[in-house]
Amino acid sequence: MKFYTVRHGQTDWNNLGLNQGWSDTPLNTLGQFQALRARDQLKDVRFNIAYASPLQRAAKTCQIILGRVVPDKAIFDELSLEDAIELNHFYRQHNDLNKDCYIRYAEDLIERGLGVFEGKEGSRIHEISWKDGFNADRFKMESVPHMFHRIDRVLKQIQADTLANYGNDAKVLIASHAGILKIVDYILRGGTEQGLFYSALYDSAINLHLKNCEFKVYER
């Protein structure tokens, strides 16, 4: 079974360097372009099932990648010449391979709750909040162990359901968020609750910095 995980496209808050968390921010023009590019990069992969965070930036990214939604070409008028040429390439492609792929929206794939830091600038919180001893409750943030439990739960459910319905050769698309995909990476590479905070695997996972619409592939 193969898991293709993808971070959502850019939003205006991404562009401004604002923490998003549970805030339901939409894709901006560049974010929709990035999703179209990801669709083109994955055009030869036939997905059996897709899962997405219900937050619109991840949900729409998933829909665009699968061809369920095609942004109006008129919104891209301000693209650079290089990007406009690439966009024309995307629009010439009529790939319906995944158009009928079913999407399940899973609350457990929603981004980490960032509490008092949502809507505010600052990347420092993303460094210290992954360390043992960080008092997440003080800032009304979601703790790392809580994130681990919900992501471990949803991945086990996805794997069991996919195996039962599509077999061990199935391909699964998961569209989510930067913070969540760190934990997804940790678990899909064999990470356990006991290894949180104090393992090389955990350290490598929390240092995963996915760009908007960047994807990774895992085999289980």
Backbone as a ProteinNet text record, in pm:
[ID]
protein_1_A
[PRIMARY]
MKFYTVRHGQTDWNNLGLNQGWSDTPLNTLGQFQALRARDQLKDVRFNIAYASPLQRAAKTCQIILGRVVPDKAIFDELSLEDAIELNHFYRQHNDLNKDCYIRYAEDLIERGLGVFEGKEGSRIHEISWKDGFNADRFKMESVPHMFHRIDRVLKQIQADTLANYGNDAKVLIASHAGILKIVDYILRGGTEQGLFYSALYDSAINLHLKNCEFKVYER
[TERTIARY]
84.2	0	88.3	52.4	129.3	46.4	109.1	47.7	117.9	40.7	91.7	38.6	128	85.3	123.6	33.1	59	13.7	96.5	58.8	-28.2	-118.9	-207.3	-130.3	-196.2	-137.2	-132.1	-66.9	-45.1	-175.6	-179.6	-287.5	-226.3	-310.1	-258.1	-187.4	-235.4	-169.2	-31.4	-16.3	117	208.4	158.5	237.6	278.8	193.1	220.5	298.6	320.5	393	310	177	88.6	58.7	50.6	16.3	-131.8	-163	-300.7	-373.4	-314	-380.4	-518.3	-618.5	-755.2	-829	-767.9	-832.4	-855.6	-975.6	-1014	-985.5	-858.3	-815.3	-818.8	-861.4	-871	-739.1	-728.5	-615	-617.8	-499.5	-493.1	-463.9	-441.4	-419.9	-298.9	-187.9	-68.1	-94.9	-170.8	-201.4	-279.2	-371.2	-446.4	-355.7	-264.6	-166.6	-78.2	-34.3	49.6	-24	-153.9	-232.9	-245	-259.5	-262.5	-129.6	-20.8	111.4	124.9	78.4	83.1	-2.5	-118.2	-202.4	-125.5	-51.1	27.2	138.3	203.2	311.4	261	133.6	76.3	-19.6	-13.5	-113.3	-113.7	-4	2	-30.6	-64.6	-97.4	-249.2	-298.5	-441.8	-467.4	-535.5	-564.2	-692.5	-688.9	-808.6	-901.4	-843	-920	-837	-905.8	-835.9	-894.8	-808.7	-850.2	-797.1	-878	-835.2	-883.9	-808	-856.3	-976.5	-1078.9	-1195	-1170.4	-1058.1	-1026.6	-1010.4	-1068.2	-1082.1	-950.1	-842.5	-716.6	-665.5	-689.5	-649.5	-753.3	-880.7	-987.8	-982.9	-965.9	-963.7	-837.4	-725.7	-603.1	-627.2	-689.9	-720	-812.6	-914.7	-1011.1	-945.7	-854.3	-786.1	-692.5	-617.3	-523.7	-597.7	-715.4	-791.7	-870.3	-872.7	-947.5	-1094.5	-1133.5	-1274.1	-1311.6	-1212.5	-1230.5	-1119.7	-1155.8	-1056.5	-1074.2	-976.5	-990	-1007.3	-1084.5	-1104	-969.6	-936.6	-806.8	-789.9	-900.5	-894.7	-829.7	-831.9	-775.1	-623.2	-563.3	-417.7	-357.3	-431.1	-385.6	-255.6	-227.9	-110.7	10.8	4.9	119.9	236.7	356.6	473.9	465.3	544.1	542.3	576.7	677.2	718.8	605.4	536.7	427.2	307.8	286.1	174.2	193.9	317.9	347.5	320.3	362.5	339	188.9	115.4	-28.5	-97.4	-54.2	-112.7	-92	21.5	47.7	-53.8	-80.7	-177.3	-314.4	-354.2	-488.9	-505.5	-395.4	-405.4	-422.5	-391.3	-403.1	-547.6	-608.8	-745.1	-739	-687.9	-666.9	-779.1	-866	-977.6	-950.9	-822.7	-787.2	-844	-842.7	-884.9	-1011.7	-1078.8	-1194.8	-1304	-1316.6	-1420.9	-1369.4	-1245.1	-1189.1	-1265.5	-1308.8	-1387.9	-1296.4	-1342.6	-1267.1	-1340.8	-1270.5	-1325.3	-1259.5	-1341	-1289.5	-1282.7	-1162.3	-1138.4	-1096.6	-1175	-1143.1	-1005.8	-963.2	-833	-715.9	-742.7	-636.2	-628.3	-711.1	-709.5	-576.2	-536.4	-407.2	-402.1	-282.9	-261.8	-325.2	-397.7	-451.8	-340.2	-328.3	-216.9	-258.9	-381.5	-425.2	-406.2	-340.7	-326.6	-236.2	-164.8	-72.7	-138.1	-261.3	-327.8	-351.9	-322.1	-339.6	-228.3	-124.5	-12.7	115.1	207.3	336	425	525.8	624.7	644.1	766.9	799.9	864	904.2	972.8	887.3	755.7	667.3	671.2	697.8	702.2	828.1	928.8	1050.8	1035.7	990.9	989.3	871	761.1	640.7	649	755.3	773.4	864.2	912.3	1005.8	932.2	991.6	936.8	940.8	835.7	830.7	759.5	729.6	656.2	514.2	471.9	339.3	235.3	182.5	85.7	-41.7	-83.6	-208.2	-200.9	-84.4	-68	-106.9	-80.9	-109.1	-231.1	-306.7	-427.4	-396.1	-276.8	-233.5	-258.9	-259.3	-269.2	-131.4	-124.5	3.9	47.5	175.6	229	169.8	161.3	100.4	-44.4	-120.7	-259.2	-261.5	-172.8	-162.4	-128.4	-31.4	10.5	-107.1	-185.7	-295.5	-399.7	-435.7	-539.8	-487.3	-360.9	-304.9	-281.2	-234.5	-217	-352.3	-455.2	-590	-639.8	-627.8	-682.3	-600.5	-469.4	-387.8	-420.2	-443.9	-482.5	-617.1	-708.9	-840.7	-829.4	-749.9	-730.6	-670.8	-568.4	-502.2	-596.4	-672.7	-764.1	-875.6	-935.5	-1045.1	-997	-879.4	-825.7	-790.9	-730.3	-695.9	-821.4	-926.4	-1050.3	-1120.1	-1113.1	-1189.5	-1110.6	-977.9	-900	-778	-745.9	-633.8	-501.3	-397.4	-266.6	-190.5	-236.3	-168.8	-232.7	-319.4	-392.9	-301	-345.9	-276	-371.1	-321.2	-403.1	-343.4	-427.8	-385.6	-433.7	-342.7	-377.8	-336.4	-434.1	-407.7	-428.3	-322.6	-331.7	-240.7	-182.7	-113.4	28.5	110.9	253.7	277.5	209.4	231	185.2	69	13.8	101.6	152.2	231.8	367.4	411.8	530.9	501.9	385.8	348.2	314.4	250.1	222.7	353.5	452.5	583.9	645.1	636.3	692.6	628.3	495.5	424.3	445.3	437.1	451.4	592.9	689.3	825.3	854.4	748.5	765	772	744.7	751.7	643.4	675.7	582.4	565.8	465.2	444.1	565.7	628.5	745	864.1	866.2	977.8	960.3	845	823	928.6	978.4	1072.1	1216.8	1237.3	1373	1415.5	1398.5	1447.1	1492.8	1587.2	1636.2	1524.4	1434.5	1322.1	1230.6	1203.3	1120	1188.2	1317.2	1391.1	1385.9	1400.6	1397.8	1258.1	1155.1	1017.6	980.7	1017.5	979.4	1062	1170.2	1249.5	1209.2	1097.6	1043	971.6	1018.8	960.6	908.1	785.3	725.1	683.2	712.8	662.4	515.5	447.2	307.5	295.2	208	179.5	296.4	393.6	498.3	441.5	478.1	424.5	536.8	502.9	593.9	519.5	597.7	539.8	596	506.1	542.7	481.9	554.4	502.1	494	378.1	355.5	322.3
-118.8	0	124.6	218.9	342.6	461.1	543.3	665.7	785.4	870.4	994.5	1107.7	1173.5	1281.1	1414.8	1510.9	1641.1	1753	1853.4	1972.7	2061.1	2133.6	2222	2332.7	2395.2	2508.6	2634.1	2735.2	2859.6	2934.3	2997.7	3089.3	3227.7	3328.2	3462.3	3465.1	3386.7	3383.2	3319.7	3218.3	3162.9	3272.7	3348.3	3452.7	3561.4	3587	3690.3	3636.3	3504.8	3445.4	3435.2	3420.9	3411.2	3265	3234.2	3099.4	3073.1	2957.7	2930.1	2835.4	2721.2	2628	2590.2	2605.2	2567.8	2675.2	2790	2895.2	2844.8	2868.7	2809.5	2905.2	2919.6	3012.8	2946.8	3021.3	2963	2968.8	2889.1	2899.7	3034.7	3092.6	3211.7	3168.3	3265.2	3232.7	3142	3175.7	3092.3	2952.5	2942.3	2811.9	2723	2782.2	2704.1	2662.1	2750.1	2716.7	2601.1	2606.3	2499.4	2365.7	2368.3	2244.9	2189.1	2277.3	2232.2	2169.4	2228.2	2172.6	2033.9	2019.2	1888.1	1786.9	1831.5	1742.6	1692.1	1781	1742.2	1645.2	1669.3	1581.9	1442.2	1433.2	1305	1247.5	1299.5	1264.5	1117.1	1046.8	905.6	810.9	868	786.2	774.1	652.5	629.8	601	693.1	677.1	597	507.5	430	506.1	586.3	661.1	781.8	887.9	1007	1049.2	1102.2	1156.3	1298.4	1387.4	1526.7	1587.3	1681.9	1766.8	1845	1865.6	1943.1	2092.9	2142.5	2284.3	2311.9	2423.6	2443.7	2449.3	2492.7	2500.1	2360.9	2262	2124.8	2054.6	2078.6	2013.4	2053	2181.9	2225.7	2179.4	2176	2121.3	1978.6	1898.9	1759.7	1753.7	1836.6	1837.3	1875.8	1973.5	2016	1905.8	1844.1	1738.2	1623.3	1591.4	1479.8	1519.3	1648.2	1692.2	1713.3	1712.4	1734.5	1881.4	1968.2	2113.3	2165.7	2250.2	2314.9	2466.1	2535.1	2680.4	2751.8	2859.9	2941.7	2999.4	2980.9	3026.8	3177.8	3251.4	3397.8	3446.6	3364.4	3411.2	3418.8	3361.3	3354.9	3464	3570.9	3675.5	3742.1	3741.3	3812.3	3721.3	3600.6	3511.6	3563.7	3524.6	3556.9	3484.6	3528.4	3465.8	3317.2	3285.6	3146.4	3060.8	3113.2	3037.9	3029.6	3135.8	3135	3028.7	3012	2906.5	2769.5	2752.4	2625	2601.9	2709.4	2699.3	2651.8	2705.4	2662.8	2513.7	2463.7	2319.9	2242.1	2289.9	2223.2	2217.4	2329	2337.4	2256	2220.5	2134.6	1988.2	1959.4	1821.6	1793.4	1694.9	1655.3	1514.5	1507.7	1378.9	1353.7	1258.2	1225.7	1100.5	1063.5	938	929.7	1043.3	1041.2	1122.1	1162.1	1250.1	1188.2	1056.8	988.3	928.8	960.6	911	973.1	888.3	935.9	1002.5	1115.6	1187.6	1175.3	1132	1130.6	1242.4	1325.6	1437.6	1394.7	1394.3	1338.6	1449	1464.9	1566.1	1543.6	1418.3	1388.6	1437.2	1480.9	1534.1	1686.3	1748	1893.6	1937.8	2061.4	2110.3	2117.3	2121.6	2136.8	2267.5	2260.6	2381.7	2464.2	2589.8	2673.2	2775.6	2765	2846.4	2995.3	3058.2	3204.1	3253.8	3162.1	3203.8	3206.3	3160.1	3160.8	3304.5	3327.8	3460.9	3557.6	3507.6	3593.8	3551.2	3646.7	3617	3541.3	3478	3415.3	3268.6	3231.4	3091.4	3024.3	3103.6	3047.7	2943.4	2967.4	2874.7	2736.8	2733.7	2605.4	2526.5	2594.3	2526.7	2469.9	2553.9	2512.2	2422.6	2432.4	2358.1	2209.6	2165.5	2023	1955.7	2032.8	1979.2	1927.1	1828	1774.9	1884.5	1891.2	1991.6	2119.2	2135.5	2255.8	2249.5	2356.3	2360.4	2408.2	2313.8	2348.6	2406.5	2355.6	2402.9	2551.3	2596.5	2737	2830	2785.2	2868.7	2818.7	2728	2671.2	2602.2	2543.6	2470.8	2321.8	2252.3	2107.1	2048.2	1953.4	1892.6	1791	1762.1	1663	1524	1476.2	1344.4	1336.6	1445.8	1445.1	1435.3	1508.7	1498.6	1356	1297.8	1161.4	1064.9	1074.5	979.3	990.6	1111	1123.3	1086	1117.1	1080.9	930.7	871.5	726.9	657.2	710.8	654.2	661.3	777.1	792.3	713.2	703.7	625.8	476.6	428.3	287.8	261.5	356.6	342.7	345.4	439.6	450.1	320.9	270.5	149.5	28.7	14.9	-98.5	-90.8	27.5	43.6	24.5	79.3	67.9	-76.5	-145	-286.1	-369.5	-342.3	-419.8	-393.3	-269.8	-231.7	-236.1	-217.5	-204.7	-296.1	-362.3	-454.1	-388.2	-469.3	-421.8	-340.9	-339.1	-261.1	-123.6	-85.8	40.5	160.9	272.1	400	500.9	564.7	654.4	794.7	894.3	1033.7	1093.8	1160.7	1229.7	1376.6	1466.8	1610.9	1672.9	1732.6	1785.1	1907.6	1923	2045.4	2015.9	2119.7	2102.2	2034.1	2082.7	2024.1	1880.4	1853.4	1718.1	1621.7	1667.9	1579.2	1544.6	1621.2	1581.2	1452.4	1449.2	1331.5	1214.5	1243.5	1137.9	1075	1158.4	1109	1021.5	1066.7	992.8	854.6	849.4	723	629.3	682.5	596.4	540.9	602.3	548.2	464.5	432.3	339.4	402	532	598.4	553.2	550.7	506.9	617.7	599.9	698	704.9	590.9	586.7	663.8	678.3	745.9	895.7	948.1	1092.4	1168.6	1274.5	1368.4	1318.3	1187.4	1139.3	1027.4	1048.1	950.7	1024.2	964.4	1024.7	1034.3	936.1	936.1	1055.5	1082.9	1197.8	1328.7	1338.1	1459.7	1485.7	1380.2	1398.6	1436.3	1381.7	1411.6	1556.7	1607.5	1744.7	1846	1801.9	1889.5	1879	1810.3	1803	1934.4	2006.2	2136.6	2130.1	2084.4	2071.5	2207.6	2231.2	2350.5	2328.7	2436.2	2423.5	2332.4	2234.2	2134.3	2039.3	2035.9	1933.9	1802.3	1692.3	1563.1	1464	1363.6	1253.9	1122.1	1016.7	885.1	786	707.6	606.7	473.1	366.4	233.3	153.3	91.5	16.7	-129.1
0	0	0	-84.4	-92.7	-43.6	37.8	86.8	20.9	-42.7	-99.8	-12.2	60.7	149	85.9	92.4	31.1	125.1	135.7	211.1	121.1	181.5	105.6	32.9	-63.7	-135.8	-49.8	-104.1	-28.6	-0.7	115.4	151.5	173.2	185.9	214.9	349.4	445.6	576.1	565.3	481.5	455.5	403.9	309.3	245.5	344.6	443.1	543.5	663.5	666.9	778.6	905.1	891.1	1006.2	1039.3	1166.2	1209.7	1183.4	1124.5	1084.2	1179.6	1210	1299.7	1249.9	1337.4	1302.8	1222.5	1201.1	1122.4	980.1	927.5	799.2	684	652.1	547.9	409.7	305.4	170.5	94.8	-8.9	-100.2	-169.6	-189.5	-274.4	-418.3	-505.3	-646.4	-665.4	-598	-610.4	-556.5	-448.4	-390.5	-486.3	-560.6	-659	-775.4	-813.5	-917.5	-870.9	-744.2	-689.9	-689.6	-659.8	-660.1	-801.4	-900	-1039.8	-1079.7	-1031.6	-1060.9	-998.3	-874	-808.8	-885.2	-934.6	-1016.3	-1137.4	-1200.2	-1317.2	-1278.5	-1165.2	-1120.4	-1084.5	-1044.4	-1002	-1106.5	-1226.5	-1329	-1367.3	-1342.4	-1380.9	-1265	-1151	-1033.6	-1022.2	-1021.5	-1002.3	-854.3	-789.1	-646.9	-627.8	-531.5	-498.3	-405.7	-319	-219.9	-176.2	-135.4	-87.4	47	131.4	260.5	271.6	329.4	340.8	471.5	520.6	628.6	576.4	660	614.8	605.6	656.8	638.7	490.1	442.7	298.9	223.2	286.4	213.3	176	262.5	231.9	146.3	177.1	101.5	-46.1	-73.3	-213.5	-284.2	-212.8	-271.8	-318.6	-234.8	-269.7	-391.2	-392.9	-502.4	-635.1	-630.8	-753.7	-803.1	-712.4	-751.9	-820.7	-770.4	-827	-951.9	-984.4	-1101.3	-1074.5	-948.4	-913.5	-927.1	-909.2	-922	-1011.2	-1108.1	-1194.3	-1180.4	-1120.6	-1103.8	-1237.1	-1234.6	-1353.7	-1397	-1521.5	-1571.6	-1556.4	-1552.2	-1544.4	-1415.3	-1308.2	-1181.4	-1186.6	-1291.3	-1298.5	-1386	-1411.6	-1504.1	-1459.8	-1329.6	-1280.1	-1259.3	-1310.4	-1299.7	-1382.5	-1343.8	-1424.2	-1557.7	-1653.6	-1786.3	-1775.9	-1694.7	-1679.1	-1622.6	-1519.1	-1458.7	-1553.4	-1631.7	-1726.2	-1833.6	-1878.2	-1977.1	-1916.5	-1790	-1721.7	-1702.3	-1671.7	-1653.6	-1781.4	-1895.8	-2023	-2045.4	-2001.1	-2010.5	-1927.6	-1803.7	-1716.9	-1782.6	-1843.2	-1898.4	-2025.6	-2089.4	-2207.7	-2169.4	-2043.1	-1996.8	-1954.1	-2012.9	-1975.3	-1917	-1796.8	-1731.6	-1631.4	-1663.7	-1575.3	-1493	-1479.1	-1413.5	-1272.7	-1199.9	-1060.1	-1033.1	-1138.8	-1122.7	-1037.2	-1040.9	-963.8	-833.2	-798.5	-672.7	-555.1	-463.8	-349.9	-246.7	-193.1	-89.9	42.7	143.7	279.2	359.7	420.3	499	645.1	699.1	833.2	930.2	1036.2	1137.1	1199.3	1206	1266.8	1182.6	1059	972.2	976.7	1061.6	1074.1	1135.2	1107	1155.4	1307.4	1359.6	1503.4	1550.9	1661.8	1721.2	1783.7	1742.1	1788	1893.1	1940.9	2053.6	2033.9	2131.2	2129.9	2017.4	1952.5	1846.4	1707.9	1697.3	1566.4	1519.9	1392.5	1335.1	1366.8	1434.5	1473.3	1401.4	1389.9	1328	1425.9	1370.3	1455.9	1428.2	1397.7	1371.1	1492.6	1591.7	1708.7	1780.3	1784.6	1853	1788.4	1657.4	1588.2	1623.4	1675.2	1716.5	1858.6	1951.3	2091	2125.9	2049.7	2088.8	2057.9	1988.2	1959.5	2061.8	2160.1	2258.8	2381.6	2445.9	2570.2	2676.8	2756.5	2862.8	2822.9	2694.4	2652.1	2707.5	2772.8	2835.5	2734.5	2656.6	2552.6	2612.6	2728.1	2790.1	2824.2	2860.7	2899.1	2784.8	2661.5	2544.5	2465.3	2528	2466	2333.6	2328.2	2210.3	2225.9	2114.1	2116.5	2145.4	2235	2270.7	2165.6	2161.9	2069.1	2094.6	2222.4	2243.9	2194.9	2211	2162.3	2010	1944.2	1798.7	1756.9	1825.8	1791.8	1800.2	1906.8	1926.6	1815.6	1778	1674.4	1536	1508.7	1378	1369.6	1477.1	1479	1458.3	1521.8	1508.5	1364.8	1302.2	1166.4	1065	1082.9	989.4	999.2	1120.1	1135.4	1069.9	1083.8	1022.2	870.1	818.3	673.2	618.8	685.4	637.7	640.8	748.8	760.2	656	640.4	544.3	400.9	372.2	236.8	203.8	298.1	278.1	252.6	329.3	316	182.8	134.9	15.6	-114.3	-106.1	-229.4	-235.4	-125.6	-127.1	-94.4	-86.4	-40.1	-143.7	-269	-372.3	-392.5	-303.2	-316.9	-302.1	-361.6	-350.9	-285.8	-180.3	-98.8	-101.7	-127.1	-121.2	10.6	81.1	205.4	192.3	199.7	190.6	328.1	381.2	516.8	531.8	650.4	689	736.3	739.4	769.7	904.2	1008.3	1140.8	1149.2	1093.2	1096.5	1017	903.4	818.6	879.9	978.6	1054.4	1132.1	1198.5	1276.3	1183.8	1070.9	972.3	926.8	896.3	855	963.8	1087.2	1200.3	1212.8	1205.1	1223.3	1105.1	983.6	866.5	850.9	918.9	917.4	1041.7	1117	1228.5	1365.2	1377.2	1506.2	1602	1730.6	1834.6	1938.7	2024.8	2131.3	2223.3	2247	2336.2	2278.2	2146.3	2082.4	2067	2111	2101.1	2181.2	2123.4	2185.1	2189.5	2211.2	2237	2142.7	2015.6	1917.6	1793	1723	1598.3	1494.8	1497.1	1403.7	1429.7	1555.7	1591.4	1550.7	1578.2	1542.7	1391.9	1313.5	1168.3	1120.7	1185.8	1145.8	1174.9	1292	1324.7	1247.3	1186.6	1100.3	953.4	928.7	794.1	764.2	664.9	630	486.8	473.6	341.6	287.2	161.4	95.1	59.2	25.8	-14.8	-135.8	-124.7	-229	-256	-167	-177.4	-125.3	-191.1	-149	-122.8	-40.4	-11	-31.8	-57.2	-82.1	20.2	79.4	177.6	135	161.8	131.7	260.7	283.4	408.3	374.2
[MASK]
++++++++++++++++++++++++++++++++++++++++++++++++++++++++++++++++++++++++++++++++++++++++++++++++++++++++++++++++++++++++++++++++++++++++++++++++++++++++++++++++++++++++++++++++++++++++++++++++++++++++++++++++++++++++++++

